[in-house]
Amino acid sequence: MVESIEQRVYEHVRPYAGTYLFNFKKVQLNPETDLDTDLSIDELEAEDLMNDFFEKFNVQRGNFKIETYYPDIPFTWNFFKKREPILVPDFTIGMLIESAKAGKWLYD
């Protein structure tokens, strides 16, 4: 059963992962794959993915907030000013797998 949960999570994420531009090879997914940095999933796509994830896998949301992983970036009119990087926690497929196994979001 555990293996089927992992497989189902990969299948759930696959449509958001895309393909390489010129060789149509599927992007490799593993537990360490980060939804933001590795797959370049934007905030709206991630929110859709997670809403579907919670429903499809019957996972309790707990204190999950998409803003934790996609914080608001302060706007400035000064385009020459270097911004300080905003540190965000990892947002990986492994987190989805572990939460699906537990039945609740484990990363508040």
ZIUR-V278046 format. One record per residue. N is the residue number from 1. RES is the residue in three letters. SS is DSSP state (~ for helix, > for strand, _ for the rest). OMEGA is omega in degrees with one decimal (none if undefined). NEAR is the number of other C-alpha atoms within 12 Angstrom. Layout:
n=(N,N)
res=(RES,RES)
ss=(SS,SS)
omega=(OMEGA,OMEGA)
near=(NEAR,NEAR)
//
This chain:
n=(1,2,3,4,5,6,7,8,9,10,11,12,13,14,15,16,17,18,19,20,21,22,23,24,25,26,27,28,29,30,31,32,33,34,35,36,37,38,39,40,41,42,43,44,45,46,47,48,49,50,51,52,53,54,55,56,57,58,59,60,61,62,63,64,65,66,67,68,69,70,71,72,73,74,75,76,77,78,79,80,81,82,83,84,85,86,87,88,89,90,91,92,93,94,95,96,97,98,99,100,101,102,103,104,105,106,107,108)
res=(MET,VAL,GLU,SER,ILE,GLU,GLN,ARG,VAL,TYR,GLU,HIS,VAL,ARG,PRO,TYR,ALA,GLY,THR,TYR,LEU,PHE,ASN,PHE,LYS,LYS,VAL,GLN,LEU,ASN,PRO,GLU,THR,ASP,LEU,ASP,THR,ASP,LEU,SER,ILE,ASP,GLU,LEU,GLU,ALA,GLU,ASP,LEU,MET,ASN,ASP,PHE,PHE,GLU,LYS,PHE,ASN,VAL,GLN,ARG,GLY,ASN,PHE,LYS,ILE,GLU,THR,TYR,TYR,PRO,ASP,ILE,PRO,PHE,THR,TRP,ASN,PHE,PHE,LYS,LYS,ARG,GLU,PRO,ILE,LEU,VAL,PRO,ASP,PHE,THR,ILE,GLY,MET,LEU,ILE,GLU,SER,ALA,LYS,ALA,GLY,LYS,TRP,LEU,TYR,ASP)
ss=(_,~,~,~,~,~,~,~,~,~,~,~,~,~,~,~,~,_,>,_,_,_,_,_,_,>,_,_,_,_,_,_,_,>,_,_,_,_,_,_,_,_,~,~,~,~,~,~,~,~,~,~,~,~,~,~,_,_,_,>,_,_,_,_,_,~,~,~,_,_,_,_,_,_,_,_,_,_,_,_,_,_,_,_,_,_,_,_,_,_,_,>,~,~,~,~,~,~,~,~,~,~,_,>,_,_,_,_)
omega=(-178.7,-180.0,-179.2,176.1,178.5,-179.3,179.2,177.5,177.0,178.9,179.2,-177.7,-173.9,-178.8,179.8,-173.0,178.8,179.0,174.6,-171.3,-171.0,-178.0,176.1,177.0,178.8,175.5,179.5,178.5,173.9,-177.1,-178.5,-179.1,179.8,-176.9,-178.0,-172.2,-177.6,-176.4,179.7,176.6,-179.6,-173.6,-178.1,177.1,-180.0,178.5,176.2,179.7,-176.5,176.7,176.8,179.2,-178.6,-179.4,-174.5,-176.4,178.6,-179.3,177.3,-176.3,-175.9,179.8,-179.1,174.9,-179.3,-180.0,176.5,-176.2,178.2,-177.3,175.4,177.0,-178.6,-180.0,174.9,177.0,-179.5,-176.2,-178.7,-179.0,178.9,179.7,173.4,178.5,177.6,-179.7,177.7,178.2,175.2,179.0,-168.0,175.4,177.0,177.8,177.6,-179.6,-178.6,178.5,177.5,177.8,-177.1,-178.9,176.8,179.1,-172.8,-168.9,-180.0,none)
near=(9,14,13,14,25,25,22,21,34,31,22,28,34,23,19,30,30,20,17,12,9,7,9,9,11,16,22,20,27,24,22,20,26,28,37,28,21,22,29,21,27,22,24,17,22,33,23,20,29,36,23,20,32,27,17,20,28,20,25,25,25,14,14,24,19,27,19,21,29,26,17,14,14,11,9,10,9,9,8,7,9,9,13,8,10,13,12,17,19,21,33,30,38,27,31,46,36,23,30,35,26,20,22,24,27,21,25,18)
//
